[in-house]
Structures are given as structure tokens and as C-alpha cells.
Amino acid sequence: MNTSAATHKLAWLFILYIMAGLAVMGQKASPPLSLDGIALAIVYDTSGSMLDQVKDGSGQMVPKYRIASRALVAITDRLQALAAATTKEKPCPIHSGLIVFDGDNATAAVKFGPFDPQTLVNWLKTFSHPQGSTPLGEAVRLAGQTVLTPNLTRKHVLILTDGVNTRGADPAAVIPRPVQSASQRGTAISFHFVAFDVDAQAFTRVKKLGATVVAAADEKQLNTQLEFILEEKILLEAETPPNAREKKK
């Protein structure tokens, strides 16, 4: 083989090597397949107005935060029952976290990650100092960013609040961004607002964006509305067999 032919052959081998390397890099860069599971971030209004009282299940006047905490403990118990019922044949991983207000901002009271019912319940049962304003939009923003992280198919943000936004961005202004980010990843985020002792019409703007908005005036109504959202909006797909889902469409 002459020098020119050998050089030509080496050049082609080099090109093929580079192309093969790029192909491998492309495969490594591909995002992992989404898992059929639930990513749930709960936004809990911890503003000072949660000290105001409404009727509990027995008709007694009780601070709203106590009623809200009890209701969220019940939600946690229901999620724990679902987690306990999952099997290798029918897995349904759950990731969750709790977002609360922190001055004019928001923070994670329970860090988002694999479902940890004990930590969540412990926080809810010991929380006793609602205070400050209502940076609802900032809390919704943080919750929306949080549920984007796990590679789970069903992403939900549940907001329990007794008032409208009073600090920072409005919820309606922050919802579109995580919704768009989820869409680009081939998934979706659902936002669910529970207006506790506040007119649900105050959340008309987020409702127009596709969010669920329900109202509750006391403990009985709050439990009913949270159960509706959990069972009909968040868990329905997780517990409905694939063939049954097809029949509903």
C-alpha cells in the first residue's frame, strides 16, 4: 500500500472513531426514562392569620393551623397506605416535601425526596407558631421547581392557604414557567389550591391557568376538599389499572 492510500485509510478510521465517540456521548446525555410515580410538593400557609379560628369537626372554634395540620396528617396517612401497597409488579414511587413561608420568602420545612411520612407527621404535629405575611407566589415557585427534579411521571403541587399573596410575585405569574419546563421534558405539573376560610374567587387567575381551586370554611369541608383532590386528582391514575384507564377515555 502506498503512502497516500495509507494516509487516506487512516483519515477515514479517525473520522469513524470520532463519530462513534460522539454517538456514545449522545447516548449518555439522553435523559433517563420517566418512572410511573408521584412527585408531590405541599405548600402550607404558615402566616399569622392561621391563628384565627374556625369550626372544627365537633363545632368548636379552633385555630386554623391546628385543623390544617390534622388534615395534612390524614393526607400523609393515605399516601403511606398507598406506598405500603406498592409491589415490584406494580411499583409507584412517591417523592414528597413540605414548603412553608419564611419571612418574605419560602423554604422547605421537610426536604423534598423519597416519601418520609414520619418526618412529615412529626413536623405537622409540632408546628405551633404561625406568623408573618403570605409570600404565596414564592412558595408556589419553589414547589414547582421542586417537583421537576425527580424523574416521575405525575407531578403535583398542593397549596393550602387562608389568604391571597401579600409579598413577592403572584402565583399566577410564577406557574407558567414550571409548567413549560415540565412540558419540555414530556411531563406535566398540576397545581391544586385549597382556599381555607377565604373566598375561592380570589384565585380566579390561577384557575384560568388550569389549576384546581376549591374552598373550605371549616374542618369538615377542608377534609372533604383535600380528600377530593388527593383521590380524584393525585392518586386516581396511580390506583386505576391501565385497561380501566383506556375504557374511561
Phi and psi in degrees as GROMACS dihedral restraints (atoms count N, CA, C in turn):
[ dihedral_restraints ]
;  ai    aj    ak    al  type     phi  dphi    fc
    3     4     5     6     1   -75.4    20    10
    4     5     6     7     1   168.3    20    10
    6     7     8     9     1   -62.0    20    10
    7     8     9    10     1   -39.0    20    10
    9    10    11    12     1   -63.8    20    10
   10    11    12    13     1   -44.4    20    10
   12    13    14    15     1   -66.1    20    10
   13    14    15    16     1   -40.7    20    10
   15    16    17    18     1   -64.3    20    10
   16    17    18    19     1   -41.2    20    10
   18    19    20    21     1   -63.5    20    10
   19    20    21    22     1   -41.8    20    10
   21    22    23    24     1   -62.3    20    10
   22    23    24    25     1   -42.4    20    10
   24    25    26    27     1   -65.6    20    10
   25    26    27    28     1   -43.1    20    10
   27    28    29    30     1   -62.7    20    10
   28    29    30    31     1   -36.7    20    10
   30    31    32    33     1   -63.1    20    10
   31    32    33    34     1   -44.2    20    10
   33    34    35    36     1   -66.0    20    10
   34    35    36    37     1   -40.3    20    10
   36    37    38    39     1   -62.2    20    10
   37    38    39    40     1   -38.6    20    10
   39    40    41    42     1   -65.0    20    10
   40    41    42    43     1   -42.3    20    10
   42    43    44    45     1   -63.1    20    10
   43    44    45    46     1   -44.5    20    10
   45    46    47    48     1   -62.6    20    10
   46    47    48    49     1   -38.2    20    10
   48    49    50    51     1   -63.2    20    10
   49    50    51    52     1   -44.7    20    10
   51    52    53    54     1   -63.5    20    10
   52    53    54    55     1   -42.8    20    10
   54    55    56    57     1   -63.9    20    10
   55    56    57    58     1   -40.4    20    10
   57    58    59    60     1   -63.8    20    10
   58    59    60    61     1   -40.3    20    10
   60    61    62    63     1   -64.0    20    10
   61    62    63    64     1   -41.1    20    10
   63    64    65    66     1   -64.5    20    10
   64    65    66    67     1   -37.8    20    10
   66    67    68    69     1   -63.4    20    10
   67    68    69    70     1   -42.6    20    10
   69    70    71    72     1   -64.5    20    10
   70    71    72    73     1   -42.3    20    10
   72    73    74    75     1   -62.2    20    10
   73    74    75    76     1   -38.5    20    10
   75    76    77    78     1   -63.5    20    10
   76    77    78    79     1   -38.5    20    10
   78    79    80    81     1   -66.2    20    10
   79    80    81    82     1   -40.0    20    10
   81    82    83    84     1   -67.0    20    10
   82    83    84    85     1   -30.5    20    10
   84    85    86    87     1   -79.9    20    10
   85    86    87    88     1   -15.1    20    10
   87    88    89    90     1   -64.7    20    10
   88    89    90    91     1   136.7    20    10
   90    91    92    93     1   -68.7    20    10
   91    92    93    94     1   148.0    20    10
   93    94    95    96     1   -66.8    20    10
   94    95    96    97     1   155.5    20    10
   96    97    98    99     1   -66.0    20    10
   97    98    99   100     1   143.6    20    10
   99   100   101   102     1   -70.8    20    10
  100   101   102   103     1   144.2    20    10
  102   103   104   105     1   -96.8    20    10
  103   104   105   106     1   147.1    20    10
  105   106   107   108     1   -77.2    20    10
  106   107   108   109     1    99.1    20    10
  108   109   110   111     1  -162.5    20    10
  109   110   111   112     1  -177.1    20    10
  111   112   113   114     1  -118.5    20    10
  112   113   114   115     1   128.7    20    10
  114   115   116   117     1  -112.6    20    10
  115   116   117   118     1   113.7    20    10
  117   118   119   120     1  -126.0    20    10
  118   119   120   121     1   120.0    20    10
  120   121   122   123     1  -109.7    20    10
  121   122   123   124     1   126.8    20    10
  123   124   125   126     1  -103.6    20    10
  124   125   126   127     1   125.5    20    10
  126   127   128   129     1  -100.2    20    10
  127   128   129   130     1   118.3    20    10
  129   130   131   132     1  -111.4    20    10
  130   131   132   133     1   117.7    20    10
  132   133   134   135     1   -68.2    20    10
  133   134   135   136     1   111.7    20    10
  135   136   137   138     1  -110.3    20    10
  136   137   138   139     1    24.5    20    10
  138   139   140   141     1   -71.5    20    10
  139   140   141   142     1   165.9    20    10
  141   142   143   144     1   -59.3    20    10
  142   143   144   145     1   -28.2    20    10
  144   145   146   147     1   -68.0    20    10
  145   146   147   148     1   -13.9    20    10
  147   148   149   150     1   -71.9    20    10
  148   149   150   151     1    -5.0    20    10
  150   151   152   153     1   -79.5    20    10
  151   152   153   154     1   -18.7    20    10
  153   154   155   156     1   -61.5    20    10
  154   155   156   157     1   156.8    20    10
  156   157   158   159     1  -107.4    20    10
  157   158   159   160     1   146.8    20    10
  159   160   161   162     1  -138.2    20    10
  160   161   162   163     1   174.2    20    10
  162   163   164   165     1   -74.7    20    10
  163   164   165   166     1   135.5    20    10
  165   166   167   168     1   -88.9    20    10
  166   167   168   169     1  -169.2    20    10
  168   169   170   171     1   -63.4    20    10
  169   170   171   172     1   -23.1    20    10
  171   172   173   174     1   -99.5    20    10
  172   173   174   175     1     3.0    20    10
  174   175   176   177     1    92.2    20    10
  175   176   177   178     1     0.3    20    10
  177   178   179   180     1   -82.2    20    10
  178   179   180   181     1   150.2    20    10
  180   181   182   183     1   -82.6    20    10
  181   182   183   184     1   124.3    20    10
  183   184   185   186     1  -137.2    20    10
  184   185   186   187     1   145.9    20    10
  186   187   188   189     1   -55.3    20    10
  187   188   189   190     1   140.1    20    10
  189   190   191   192     1   -60.2    20    10
  190   191   192   193     1   -35.4    20    10
  192   193   194   195     1   -64.6    20    10
  193   194   195   196     1   -32.7    20    10
  195   196   197   198     1   -66.5    20    10
  196   197   198   199     1   -42.4    20    10
  198   199   200   201     1   -65.7    20    10
  199   200   201   202     1   -42.8    20    10
  201   202   203   204     1   -62.7    20    10
  202   203   204   205     1   -42.4    20    10
  204   205   206   207     1   -63.7    20    10
  205   206   207   208     1   -42.4    20    10
  207   208   209   210     1   -62.3    20    10
  208   209   210   211     1   -41.5    20    10
  210   211   212   213     1   -64.2    20    10
  211   212   213   214     1   -39.5    20    10
  213   214   215   216     1   -73.9    20    10
  214   215   216   217     1   -27.6    20    10
  216   217   218   219     1   -63.8    20    10
  217   218   219   220     1   -41.3    20    10
  219   220   221   222     1   -62.8    20    10
  220   221   222   223     1   -39.0    20    10
  222   223   224   225     1   -62.5    20    10
  223   224   225   226     1   -42.5    20    10
  225   226   227   228     1   -62.2    20    10
  226   227   228   229     1   -41.9    20    10
  228   229   230   231     1   -61.3    20    10
  229   230   231   232     1   -39.6    20    10
  231   232   233   234     1   -66.7    20    10
  232   233   234   235     1   -41.5    20    10
  234   235   236   237     1   -64.6    20    10
  235   236   237   238     1   -36.9    20    10
  237   238   239   240     1   -65.0    20    10
  238   239   240   241     1   -38.0    20    10
  240   241   242   243     1   -63.5    20    10
  241   242   243   244     1   -40.2    20    10
  243   244   245   246     1   -65.4    20    10
  244   245   246   247     1   -43.8    20    10
  246   247   248   249     1   -61.7    20    10
  247   248   249   250     1   -38.0    20    10
  249   250   251   252     1   -69.8    20    10
  250   251   252   253     1   -24.3    20    10
  252   253   254   255     1   -87.4    20    10
  253   254   255   256     1    -8.2    20    10
  255   256   257   258     1   -72.9    20    10
  256   257   258   259     1   149.4    20    10
  258   259   260   261     1  -131.9    20    10
  259   260   261   262     1   173.1    20    10
  261   262   263   264     1   -64.2    20    10
  262   263   264   265     1   -33.4    20    10
  264   265   266   267     1   -74.4    20    10
  265   266   267   268     1   -30.4    20    10
  267   268   269   270     1  -134.1    20    10
  268   269   270   271     1    71.3    20    10
  270   271   272   273     1   -74.7    20    10
  271   272   273   274     1   147.4    20    10
  273   274   275   276     1  -147.4    20    10
  274   275   276   277     1    78.8    20    10
  276   277   278   279     1   -62.0    20    10
  277   278   279   280     1   143.9    20    10
  279   280   281   282     1  -124.4    20    10
  280   281   282   283     1   129.3    20    10
  282   283   284   285     1  -116.3    20    10
  283   284   285   286     1   139.2    20    10
  285   286   287   288     1  -147.4    20    10
  286   287   288   289     1   165.4    20    10
  288   289   290   291     1  -165.3    20    10
  289   290   291   292     1   162.5    20    10
  291   292   293   294     1  -122.6    20    10
  292   293   294   295     1   122.6    20    10
  294   295   296   297     1  -106.5    20    10
  295   296   297   298     1   132.8    20    10
  297   298   299   300     1  -130.6    20    10
  298   299   300   301     1   172.6    20    10
  300   301   302   303     1   -81.4    20    10
  301   302   303   304     1   148.8    20    10
  303   304   305   306     1  -143.5    20    10
  304   305   306   307     1    87.4    20    10
  306   307   308   309     1    66.1    20    10
  307   308   309   310     1  -121.8    20    10
  309   310   311   312     1   -94.1    20    10
  310   311   312   313     1    12.0    20    10
  312   313   314   315     1  -130.8    20    10
  313   314   315   316     1  -163.5    20    10
  315   316   317   318     1  -135.9    20    10
  316   317   318   319     1   155.7    20    10
  318   319   320   321     1  -148.6    20    10
  319   320   321   322     1   164.7    20    10
  321   322   323   324     1   -89.7    20    10
  322   323   324   325     1   112.1    20    10
  324   325   326   327     1   -75.0    20    10
  325   326   327   328     1   -36.2    20    10
  327   328   329   330     1  -124.0    20    10
  328   329   330   331     1   116.3    20    10
  330   331   332   333     1   -58.1    20    10
  331   332   333   334     1   137.8    20    10
  333   334   335   336     1   -70.9    20    10
  334   335   336   337     1   135.6    20    10
  336   337   338   339     1   172.7    20    10
  337   338   339   340     1  -167.1    20    10
  339   340   341   342     1   -50.5    20    10
  340   341   342   343     1   137.1    20    10
  342   343   344   345     1   -48.9    20    10
  343   344   345   346     1   122.7    20    10
  345   346   347   348     1  -127.5    20    10
  346   347   348   349     1    82.2    20    10
  348   349   350   351     1   -61.1    20    10
  349   350   351   352     1   -36.6    20    10
  351   352   353   354     1   -64.6    20    10
  352   353   354   355     1   -44.2    20    10
  354   355   356   357     1   -63.9    20    10
  355   356   357   358     1   -40.6    20    10
  357   358   359   360     1   -64.9    20    10
  358   359   360   361     1   -47.1    20    10
  360   361   362   363     1   -64.5    20    10
  361   362   363   364     1   -41.5    20    10
  363   364   365   366     1   -58.7    20    10
  364   365   366   367     1   -42.8    20    10
  366   367   368   369     1   -65.2    20    10
  367   368   369   370     1   -46.6    20    10
  369   370   371   372     1   -62.0    20    10
  370   371   372   373     1   -37.2    20    10
  372   373   374   375     1   -78.7    20    10
  373   374   375   376     1   -19.4    20    10
  375   376   377   378     1  -103.9    20    10
  376   377   378   379     1   -13.3    20    10
  378   379   380   381     1   -64.9    20    10
  379   380   381   382     1   130.1    20    10
  381   382   383   384     1  -149.3    20    10
  382   383   384   385     1    10.4    20    10
  384   385   386   387     1  -132.6    20    10
  385   386   387   388     1    69.2    20    10
  387   388   389   390     1   -62.6    20    10
  388   389   390   391     1   137.2    20    10
  390   391   392   393     1  -163.2    20    10
  391   392   393   394     1   161.4    20    10
  393   394   395   396     1    86.6    20    10
  394   395   396   397     1  -167.9    20    10
  396   397   398   399     1   -89.7    20    10
  397   398   399   400     1  -164.4    20    10
  399   400   401   402     1  -126.6    20    10
  400   401   402   403     1    80.7    20    10
  402   403   404   405     1   -80.7    20    10
  403   404   405   406     1    62.8    20    10
  405   406   407   408     1   -62.4    20    10
  406   407   408   409     1   -41.3    20    10
  408   409   410   411     1   -62.4    20    10
  409   410   411   412     1   -40.1    20    10
  411   412   413   414     1   -65.7    20    10
  412   413   414   415     1   -37.5    20    10
  414   415   416   417     1   -67.3    20    10
  415   416   417   418     1   -40.9    20    10
  417   418   419   420     1   -65.8    20    10
  418   419   420   421     1   -39.0    20    10
  420   421   422   423     1   -59.9    20    10
  421   422   423   424     1   -49.0    20    10
  423   424   425   426     1   -63.0    20    10
  424   425   426   427     1   -41.7    20    10
  426   427   428   429     1   -64.2    20    10
  427   428   429   430     1   -41.7    20    10
  429   430   431   432     1   -63.0    20    10
  430   431   432   433     1   -41.6    20    10
  432   433   434   435     1   -65.3    20    10
  433   434   435   436     1   -37.1    20    10
  435   436   437   438     1   -64.4    20    10
  436   437   438   439     1   -45.5    20    10
  438   439   440   441     1   -74.8    20    10
  439   440   441   442     1   -10.9    20    10
  441   442   443   444     1   -71.3    20    10
  442   443   444   445     1   -25.8    20    10
  444   445   446   447     1   -64.8    20    10
  445   446   447   448     1   -55.3    20    10
  447   448   449   450     1   -69.0    20    10
  448   449   450   451     1   147.7    20    10
  450   451   452   453     1   -86.9    20    10
  451   452   453   454     1    55.3    20    10
  453   454   455   456     1  -110.3    20    10
  454   455   456   457     1   147.4    20    10
  456   457   458   459     1   -73.4    20    10
  457   458   459   460     1   -34.8    20    10
  459   460   461   462     1  -108.2    20    10
  460   461   462   463     1   114.8    20    10
  462   463   464   465     1  -116.5    20    10
  463   464   465   466     1   124.5    20    10
  465   466   467   468     1  -134.8    20    10
  466   467   468   469     1   143.9    20    10
  468   469   470   471     1  -121.8    20    10
  469   470   471   472     1   119.2    20    10
  471   472   473   474     1  -106.6    20    10
  472   473   474   475     1   120.6    20    10
  474   475   476   477     1  -114.1    20    10
  475   476   477   478     1   121.1    20    10
  477   478   479   480     1  -112.6    20    10
  478   479   480   481     1   111.9    20    10
  480   481   482   483     1  -141.2    20    10
  481   482   483   484     1   150.0    20    10
  483   484   485   486     1  -111.0    20    10
  484   485   486   487     1    16.6    20    10
  486   487   488   489     1  -164.7    20    10
  487   488   489   490     1   169.7    20    10
  489   490   491   492     1   -85.6    20    10
  490   491   492   493     1   169.0    20    10
  492   493   494   495     1   -62.7    20    10
  493   494   495   496     1   133.2    20    10
  495   496   497   498     1  -124.0    20    10
  496   497   498   499     1    -5.4    20    10
  498   499   500   501     1  -142.4    20    10
  499   500   501   502     1   136.8    20    10
  501   502   503   504     1    75.1    20    10
  502   503   504   505     1  -163.0    20    10
  504   505   506   507     1   -66.1    20    10
  505   506   507   508     1   149.5    20    10
  507   508   509   510     1   -76.7    20    10
  508   509   510   511     1   145.6    20    10
  510   511   512   513     1   -53.1    20    10
  511   512   513   514     1   -38.5    20    10
  513   514   515   516     1   -64.5    20    10
  514   515   516   517     1   -23.8    20    10
  516   517   518   519     1   -83.2    20    10
  517   518   519   520     1   -22.2    20    10
  519   520   521   522     1  -101.3    20    10
  520   521   522   523     1   -19.6    20    10
  522   523   524   525     1   -62.9    20    10
  523   524   525   526     1   -42.4    20    10
  525   526   527   528     1   -56.3    20    10
  526   527   528   529     1   -34.7    20    10
  528   529   530   531     1   -65.7    20    10
  529   530   531   532     1   -52.2    20    10
  531   532   533   534     1   -64.9    20    10
  532   533   534   535     1   -31.1    20    10
  534   535   536   537     1   -62.2    20    10
  535   536   537   538     1   -44.0    20    10
  537   538   539   540     1   -66.1    20    10
  538   539   540   541     1   -41.7    20    10
  540   541   542   543     1   -62.3    20    10
  541   542   543   544     1   -41.0    20    10
  543   544   545   546     1   -65.2    20    10
  544   545   546   547     1   -41.4    20    10
  546   547   548   549     1   -61.2    20    10
  547   548   549   550     1   -39.6    20    10
  549   550   551   552     1   -65.4    20    10
  550   551   552   553     1   -23.3    20    10
  552   553   554   555     1   -94.3    20    10
  553   554   555   556     1     2.3    20    10
  555   556   557   558     1    82.4    20    10
  556   557   558   559     1    17.7    20    10
  558   559   560   561     1  -127.1    20    10
  559   560   561   562     1  -167.0    20    10
  561   562   563   564     1  -148.7    20    10
  562   563   564   565     1   155.6    20    10
  564   565   566   567     1  -118.2    20    10
  565   566   567   568     1   134.1    20    10
  567   568   569   570     1  -111.0    20    10
  568   569   570   571     1   134.3    20    10
  570   571   572   573     1  -110.0    20    10
  571   572   573   574     1   134.6    20    10
  573   574   575   576     1  -129.4    20    10
  574   575   576   577     1   115.5    20    10
  576   577   578   579     1  -103.5    20    10
  577   578   579   580     1   128.2    20    10
  579   580   581   582     1  -110.3    20    10
  580   581   582   583     1   109.6    20    10
  582   583   584   585     1   -85.9    20    10
  583   584   585   586     1   102.9    20    10
  585   586   587   588     1   -97.5    20    10
  586   587   588   589     1   110.6    20    10
  588   589   590   591     1    61.6    20    10
  589   590   591   592     1    35.3    20    10
  591   592   593   594     1  -148.9    20    10
  592   593   594   595     1   147.0    20    10
  594   595   596   597     1   -62.9    20    10
  595   596   597   598     1   125.3    20    10
  597   598   599   600     1   -63.5    20    10
  598   599   600   601     1   -21.3    20    10
  600   601   602   603     1   -64.9    20    10
  601   602   603   604     1   -17.3    20    10
  603   604   605   606     1   -66.8    20    10
  604   605   606   607     1   -13.5    20    10
  606   607   608   609     1  -113.2    20    10
  607   608   609   610     1    27.8    20    10
  609   610   611   612     1   -59.9    20    10
  610   611   612   613     1   -38.1    20    10
  612   613   614   615     1   -64.6    20    10
  613   614   615   616     1   -42.1    20    10
  615   616   617   618     1   -72.8    20    10
  616   617   618   619     1   -29.9    20    10
  618   619   620   621     1   -64.1    20    10
  619   620   621   622     1   -38.4    20    10
  621   622   623   624     1   -65.3    20    10
  622   623   624   625     1   -21.6    20    10
  624   625   626   627     1   -86.2    20    10
  625   626   627   628     1    -0.3    20    10
  627   628   629   630     1   104.8    20    10
  628   629   630   631     1     1.8    20    10
  630   631   632   633     1   -73.9    20    10
  631   632   633   634     1   148.5    20    10
  633   634   635   636     1   -76.4    20    10
  634   635   636   637     1   134.5    20    10
  636   637   638   639     1  -133.8    20    10
  637   638   639   640     1   120.6    20    10
  639   640   641   642     1  -131.3    20    10
  640   641   642   643     1   161.3    20    10
  642   643   644   645     1  -122.1    20    10
  643   644   645   646     1   151.1    20    10
  645   646   647   648     1  -146.0    20    10
  646   647   648   649     1   134.1    20    10
  648   649   650   651     1  -104.5    20    10
  649   650   651   652     1   -17.9    20    10
  651   652   653   654     1  -150.9    20    10
  652   653   654   655     1  -173.4    20    10
  654   655   656   657     1   -65.4    20    10
  655   656   657   658     1   -42.3    20    10
  657   658   659   660     1   -61.1    20    10
  658   659   660   661     1   -46.1    20    10
  660   661   662   663     1   -66.2    20    10
  661   662   663   664     1   -37.8    20    10
  663   664   665   666     1   -63.1    20    10
  664   665   666   667     1   -45.5    20    10
  666   667   668   669     1   -61.6    20    10
  667   668   669   670     1   -40.8    20    10
  669   670   671   672     1   -64.0    20    10
  670   671   672   673     1   -45.4    20    10
  672   673   674   675     1   -69.0    20    10
  673   674   675   676     1   -39.9    20    10
  675   676   677   678     1   -66.7    20    10
  676   677   678   679     1   -38.3    20    10
  678   679   680   681     1   -63.7    20    10
  679   680   681   682     1   -41.0    20    10
  681   682   683   684     1   -59.6    20    10
  682   683   684   685     1   -49.0    20    10
  684   685   686   687     1   -63.5    20    10
  685   686   687   688     1   -44.2    20    10
  687   688   689   690     1   -64.2    20    10
  688   689   690   691     1   -49.4    20    10
  690   691   692   693     1   -76.8    20    10
  691   692   693   694     1   -39.9    20    10
  693   694   695   696     1   -95.2    20    10
  694   695   696   697     1   -21.5    20    10
  696   697   698   699     1  -110.4    20    10
  697   698   699   700     1   -36.9    20    10
  699   700   701   702     1  -101.0    20    10
  700   701   702   703     1   -47.7    20    10
  702   703   704   705     1   -95.0    20    10
  703   704   705   706     1   -13.4    20    10
  705   706   707   708     1   -54.3    20    10
  706   707   708   709     1   -49.7    20    10
  708   709   710   711     1   -64.8    20    10
  709   710   711   712     1   -32.6    20    10
  711   712   713   714     1   -69.5    20    10
  712   713   714   715     1   -28.1    20    10
  714   715   716   717     1  -108.8    20    10
  715   716   717   718     1    -0.2    20    10
  717   718   719   720     1   -95.8    20    10
  718   719   720   721     1   121.4    20    10
  720   721   722   723     1   -58.0    20    10
  721   722   723   724     1   147.4    20    10
  723   724   725   726     1   -52.4    20    10
  724   725   726   727     1   -41.2    20    10
  726   727   728   729     1   -67.3    20    10
  727   728   729   730     1   -32.2    20    10
  729   730   731   732     1   -70.7    20    10
  730   731   732   733     1   -35.3    20    10
  732   733   734   735     1   -62.5    20    10
  733   734   735   736     1   -40.0    20    10
  735   736   737   738     1   -63.9    20    10
  736   737   738   739     1   -38.5    20    10
  738   739   740   741     1   -65.9    20    10
  739   740   741   742     1   -31.3    20    10
  741   742   743   744     1   -73.2    20    10
  742   743   744   745     1   -24.0    20    10
